[in-house]
Amino acid sequence: MGVGKSEVGRALASRLNMDYIDTDEIIEKSEERKISGIFKENGEEYFRKLETLPAAGWY
């Protein structure tokens, strides 16, 4: 968390002329809370499971 993945992803998508999808934004919208809240209330394991859902088209 917080190591610049989104920034690199946006830059790469721009360079490749592709759309950028931020999975954290998708998760925050579907959970109606911030990532930090998910970690605090449900733990990392729960969050990691949520992270796989947008990649599988479940958003």
SULUR-V564916 format. One record per pair of residues at least 24 apart in sequence whose C-alpha atoms are under 8 Angstrom apart, sorted by the first residue. I is the first residue (numbers start at 1). GAP is how many residues later the second one is. D is the distance in whole Angstrom. If there is no record, write none. Layout:
I/GAP/D  I/GAP/D
This chain:
23/28/7  23/31/6  24/27/8  26/28/7  26/33/7  27/24/7  27/27/8  30/29/7
